[in-house]
């Protein structure tokens, strides 16, 4: 499957039988990836491009949830396209399994590769990772789409549940997601953790007046430490501020559940675009309704505060470190932003045609290449260099913009050559 290719195809209006690319989806993916690369280069040293130590949100905490959202939307388009071409379920299962294994292997190898560390050593090997999380999320979403996601919405049918038919007709998927979230809530708030209070969501260390120094991440951290031992992320973003001593991996097992939920929201967006194609007002209205519902839910769960609320907005506790989602309120907050941003791009690009998506559309169409490439080579010349003025923002900012621009340029050149990394 070409990275970002069939995943971004949607049927045109009835006057055009040939499929066209959904430019807003490619651009959304590329925008998230471009910001991600810039953040990885230090974000100019500005605090709002650094990840929040524990609770709260910065620009850096937005990009990975957006990327996961796009994965869900792309899965709907890709699998619908393959099924229209006559690909049977067994072949779909082979394709999704192969792509998942490749993503897991890429993540495991590149995450643990460093020429300075010499041969791989099990003592410092890290098992969870970003690509591993994305791969498993893709796997679950693809299975859902393969077995339960092919029902057509009868636009001309009149039922009492008509206004929510794009939800009712996919009740098996919704039931599965509700069960997953129930598991997450039960484990997070009810699972007993030695020497820690039930439902603890703090960073440990000196947080909470130092009462729970070894409880970093609560149940999520405990499960990961039990499963992976030392083979997980040892320097979480909370360590410096909270002086925590326990390792905590933002790509751990429990957070994968909310990653799947975030991707499922993207699947919902894809179904809305496909089944209401041609009715652009309905598409935009449904995007807005979803954004309002998710935004209000996040506000209620967090009580519109950083550290308070029933479930604080915490990207470390629910999905991916340096690019994670860690709590239900965080997932809903990011879902709200995702529907709004994709809806705005869809209106500007695919409805009005005011913008072609440049330059973000180019890395969006070769996202795996750009992500893996910048992870492997991003900290070597000419992408970066040893800075002389460590305390100055201008050199940090210049290096970040320079390195990010080079990867966007490379993506553009690959686009001109019609080269797209296939998995």
C-alpha positions in Angstrom: 0.0 0.0 0.0 1.5 3.3 -1.0 1.9 5.5 2.1 -1.0 8.0 2.1 -2.2 7.1 -1.4 -5.4 5.0 -1.4 -5.9 6.2 2.2 -6.7 9.6 0.8 -9.0 8.7 -2.1 -12.6 9.6 -2.0 -15.2 9.4 -4.7 -16.0 12.7 -6.4 -19.4 14.0 -7.1 -21.7 12.0 -9.4 -20.5 13.9 -12.5 -17.0 12.5 -12.0 -16.8 8.7 -11.7 -13.0 8.8 -11.2 -11.7 9.0 -7.7 -9.9 12.1 -6.6 -7.5 12.7 -3.8 -8.8 14.3 -0.6 -6.3 17.1 -0.4 -7.4 18.2 3.1 -6.5 14.8 4.6 -3.0 14.7 3.0 -2.5 18.3 4.1 -3.7 17.6 7.7 -1.3 14.7 7.9 1.5 16.7 6.5 0.8 19.6 8.8 0.9 17.4 11.9 4.1 15.8 10.7 5.8 19.1 9.9 5.1 20.5 13.3 6.3 17.2 14.8 9.6 17.4 13.0 10.0 21.1 14.1 9.3 20.1 17.7 11.8 17.3 17.6 14.4 19.9 16.5 13.8 21.8 19.7 11.0 24.1 18.6 13.3 27.1 18.8 13.7 26.6 22.5 10.3 28.2 23.2 8.3 26.7 26.0 5.1 26.3 24.0 6.9 24.0 21.6 8.1 21.8 24.5 5.9 19.0 25.9 4.1 19.6 29.1 5.8 17.9 32.0 2.6 16.2 33.1 -0.8 17.8 33.0 -1.7 20.6 30.5 -1.3 21.2 26.8 1.2 22.9 24.6 1.6 23.0 20.8 3.9 20.0 21.0 1.2 17.9 22.6 -1.2 18.4 19.7 0.5 16.9 16.7 0.6 13.1 17.5 -3.2 13.0 18.3 -3.8 14.7 15.0 -1.7 12.1 13.3 -3.6 9.3 15.0 -6.9 10.9 14.0 -5.8 10.9 10.3 -4.8 7.2 10.5 -8.4 6.4 11.4 -9.8 8.5 8.6 -7.3 7.0 6.1 -8.2 3.5 7.1 -11.9 4.1 6.1 -10.9 5.4 2.7 -8.2 2.8 2.0 -10.3 -0.2 2.9 -13.3 1.0 1.1 -11.2 1.6 -2.0 -9.7 -1.9 -1.8 -13.1 -3.5 -1.3 -14.5 -1.7 -4.4 -11.6 -3.2 -6.3 -12.7 -6.7 -5.3 -10.2 -7.3 -2.5 -11.7 -10.0 -0.3 -11.6 -10.1 3.4 -8.7 -12.7 3.6 -6.5 -10.4 1.4 -7.4 -7.4 3.6 -6.4 -9.3 6.7 -3.0 -10.2 5.0 -2.4 -6.6 4.0 -3.2 -5.1 7.4 -1.2 -7.8 9.3 1.8 -7.2 7.0 1.7 -3.4 7.4 1.4 -3.7 11.1 4.4 -6.0 11.4 6.5 -3.7 9.2 5.5 -0.7 11.4 6.4 -2.6 14.6 9.7 -3.7 13.2 10.6 -0.2 11.9 9.7 1.3 15.3 11.7 -1.3 17.3 14.8 -1.1 15.1 15.0 2.7 14.7 14.0 3.4 18.2 16.9 1.4 19.5 19.5 2.2 16.9 22.3 4.5 17.8 25.9 4.3 16.3 27.3 5.7 19.5 25.9 2.9 21.7 27.5 0.0 19.8 25.7 -3.4 19.5 22.2 -3.8 20.8 22.1 -4.6 24.5 19.0 -6.0 26.2 19.9 -4.0 29.3 18.9 -0.7 27.7 16.6 -1.8 24.9 13.2 -0.1 24.8 10.2 -2.1 23.7 7.3 0.4 23.4 7.6 3.3 21.0 5.8 5.7 18.7 5.7 3.5 15.6 4.8 0.5 17.7 1.9 2.4 19.1 0.8 3.6 15.6 1.2 0.1 14.2 -1.0 -1.5 16.8 -3.6 1.3 16.6 -3.7 0.8 12.8 -4.1 -2.9 13.3 -7.1 -2.6 15.6 -8.8 0.1 13.5 -8.3 -1.9 10.3 -9.8 -5.0 11.9 -12.9 -3.0 12.9 -13.2 -1.6 9.4 -12.8 -5.0 7.9 -15.5 -6.8 9.9 -17.9 -4.0 10.9 -17.3 -0.9 8.9 -18.8 -1.6 5.5 -22.5 -0.8 6.1 -23.9 1.8 3.7 -25.8 4.7 5.2 -29.3 4.9 3.6 -29.4 8.6 2.9 -32.9 8.3 1.6 -34.3 6.2 4.4 -36.5 7.9 7.0 -36.2 6.6 10.5 -36.5 8.1 14.0 -32.8 7.6 14.4 -32.0 9.3 11.1 -30.0 12.2 12.6 -27.6 9.7 14.2 -27.7 7.0 11.6 -24.0 7.2 11.0 -23.6 6.1 14.6 -26.5 3.6 14.9 -25.5 1.6 11.8 -22.0 1.0 13.2 -23.2 -0.1 16.6 -20.7 -3.1 16.8 -17.8 -0.7 16.5 -19.3 1.7 19.1 -19.9 -1.2 21.5 -16.3 -2.3 21.1 -15.0 1.2 21.7 -17.2 1.6 24.8 -16.0 -1.7 26.2 -12.4 -0.6 25.6 -12.9 2.7 27.4 -14.7 0.8 30.2 -11.6 -1.4 30.6 -9.4 1.7 30.6 -11.5 3.4 33.3 -11.6 0.3 35.5 -7.9 -0.3 35.3 -7.0 3.3 35.8 -9.3 4.1 38.7 -9.9 0.7 40.4 -6.8 -1.4 39.9 -4.8 -1.7 43.2 -1.3 -0.5 42.9 1.1 -1.3 45.7 1.7 1.7 48.1 -0.4 4.0 45.9 -3.9 5.3 46.2 -6.5 3.9 43.8 -7.0 6.0 40.7 -3.8 8.0 41.2 -3.0 10.0 38.1 0.0 12.0 39.3 3.6 12.2 38.4 5.0 10.9 41.7 8.3 12.3 42.9 7.8 15.5 44.8 4.3 16.0 43.3 1.4 15.8 45.7 3.7 17.0 48.5 5.9 14.0 48.0 3.3 11.6 49.4 3.5 9.1 46.5 7.1 9.3 45.2 7.1 5.8 43.5 3.6 6.0 42.0 4.5 7.8 38.7 1.6 7.2 36.2 -0.5 5.2 38.6 -1.9 2.0 37.2 -0.5 2.7 33.7 3.0 3.0 34.9 2.7 0.0 37.2 1.4 -2.2 34.3 4.3 -1.1 32.0 7.0 -1.6 34.7 5.6 -5.1 35.4 5.4 -6.0 31.7 8.7 -4.4 30.4 10.9 -4.0 33.4 13.8 -1.8 32.4 13.0 -2.1 28.7 11.0 1.1 28.6 11.4 4.9 28.6 13.5 5.9 31.6 13.5 9.6 31.3 9.9 10.8 31.2 9.1 14.5 30.8 8.0 14.7 34.4 11.4 13.7 35.8 13.1 17.1 35.9 10.2 19.0 37.3 8.8 16.4 39.7 12.2 14.6 40.5 10.5 11.3 39.9 12.7 8.2 40.0 10.4 5.6 38.4 10.6 5.0 34.6 7.4 5.8 32.7 6.7 5.0 29.1 4.2 7.3 27.3 3.8 4.6 24.7 2.8 2.0 27.2 0.1 -0.6 27.1 -2.8 1.1 28.9 -2.4 4.3 26.9 -2.9 2.3 23.6 -6.6 2.1 24.4 -7.1 5.8 24.1 -4.9 5.8 21.0 -7.5 3.5 19.4 -10.3 5.7 20.6 -8.7 8.7 19.0 -8.2 6.8 15.7 -11.9 5.7 15.9 -12.9 9.4 15.9 -11.0 9.8 12.7 -12.8 6.8 11.3 -16.1 8.5 12.1 -14.9 11.6 10.2 -14.0 9.4 7.2 -17.4 7.8 7.1 -19.1 11.2 7.3 -17.1 12.4 4.3 -17.8 9.3 2.2 -21.4 8.7 2.9 -22.5 12.4 2.8 -20.4 13.3 -0.2 -21.9 16.0 -2.3 -23.8 17.3 0.7 -21.0 19.5 2.0 -23.2 21.5 4.4 -24.2 18.2 6.2 -20.6 17.1 6.4 -19.4 20.4 7.9 -22.4 20.5 10.3 -21.7 17.0 11.5 -18.0 17.9 12.0 -19.1 20.9 14.0 -21.5 18.8 16.1 -18.9 16.3 16.9 -16.4 19.0 17.9 -19.0 20.6 20.2 -19.9 17.3 21.9 -16.2 16.3 22.4 -15.2 19.8 23.5 -18.0 20.0 26.1 -17.2 16.5 27.4 -13.5 17.4 27.8 -14.5 20.6 29.6 -16.7 18.7 32.0 -14.1 16.0 32.7 -11.3 18.5 33.3 -13.5 21.2 34.8 -11.7 23.6 32.4 -8.6 23.4 34.7 -5.1 22.1 34.2 -4.7 20.0 37.3 -8.2 19.7 38.6 -11.3 18.0 37.3 -12.5 14.4 37.4 -9.9 13.4 34.8 -7.2 16.1 34.2 -6.0 16.9 30.7 -2.9 14.7 30.7 -1.1 13.7 27.5 1.5 11.6 29.4 -1.2 9.5 31.1 -3.2 8.4 28.1 -1.5 8.0 24.8 2.0 8.9 23.7 4.9 10.8 25.4 6.5 13.5 23.5 3.5 12.8 21.2 0.9 11.1 23.4 -2.6 11.1 24.8 -2.9 10.0 28.3 -6.4 10.7 29.6 -9.9 10.4 28.4 -10.4 14.2 28.7 -7.2 14.7 26.6 -8.6 12.4 23.9 -11.9 14.3 23.8 -10.1 17.6 23.7 -7.9 16.5 20.8 -10.9 15.0 19.0 -12.6 18.4 19.2 -9.5 20.1 17.7 -9.2 17.4 15.0 -12.7 17.7 13.8 -12.5 21.5 13.7 -9.1 21.5 11.8 -10.0 18.8 9.3 -13.4 20.5 8.7 -11.7 23.9 8.1 -9.2 22.3 5.7 -11.9 20.4 3.9 -13.9 23.6 3.4 -10.9 25.6 2.2 -9.3 23.0 -0.1 -11.8 20.4 -1.2 -15.0 22.6 -1.3 -13.7 26.0 -2.2 -10.3 25.2 -3.8 -8.7 28.3 -2.3 -5.5 26.4 -1.3 -3.8 23.4 -2.6 -2.2 22.4 0.7 1.4 23.4 -0.2 3.8 22.8 1.3 2.3 20.5 3.9 0.7 18.2 1.4 4.1 16.8 0.2 5.3 15.4 3.5 1.7 14.3 4.1 1.9 12.0 1.0 5.2 10.5 2.2 4.8 10.5 5.9 6.5 7.2 6.7 9.6 8.3 4.8 9.8 11.7 6.4 9.2 10.4 9.9 11.7 7.5 9.7 14.2 9.7 7.8 14.2 12.5 10.3 14.4 10.0 13.2 17.5 8.4 11.7 19.3 11.4 10.1 17.7 14.4 11.7 20.5 15.1 14.1 23.3 14.9 11.6 24.6 17.6 9.2 23.1 19.2 7.1 19.9 18.8 9.0 21.4 20.0 12.3 24.8 20.9 13.8 26.4 21.6 17.1 25.2 25.1 18.1 27.6 27.7 19.4 25.0 29.8 21.2 23.1 27.4 23.4 21.3 30.1 25.3 20.1 32.0 22.3 16.7 31.4 20.7 17.7 32.6 17.3 20.1 29.7 16.6 17.7 27.1 18.0 14.9 28.6 15.9 17.1 28.8 12.7 18.2 25.2 13.1 14.7 24.0 13.7 13.3 25.8 10.7 16.3 24.8 8.5 16.0 21.1 9.4 12.2 21.0 9.0 12.4 22.9 5.7 14.9 20.4 4.3 12.6 17.5 5.0 9.7 19.3 3.4 11.9 20.0 0.3 12.9 16.3 0.2 9.2 15.3 0.3 8.5 17.8 -2.5 11.3 16.3 -4.7 10.0 12.8 -4.0 6.6 13.9 -5.0 7.9 15.3 -8.3 9.6 12.0 -8.9 6.4 10.2 -8.0 8.2 8.2 -5.3 6.1 7.2 -2.3 7.4 4.8 0.3 5.3 1.6 0.2 4.6 -0.6 3.2 
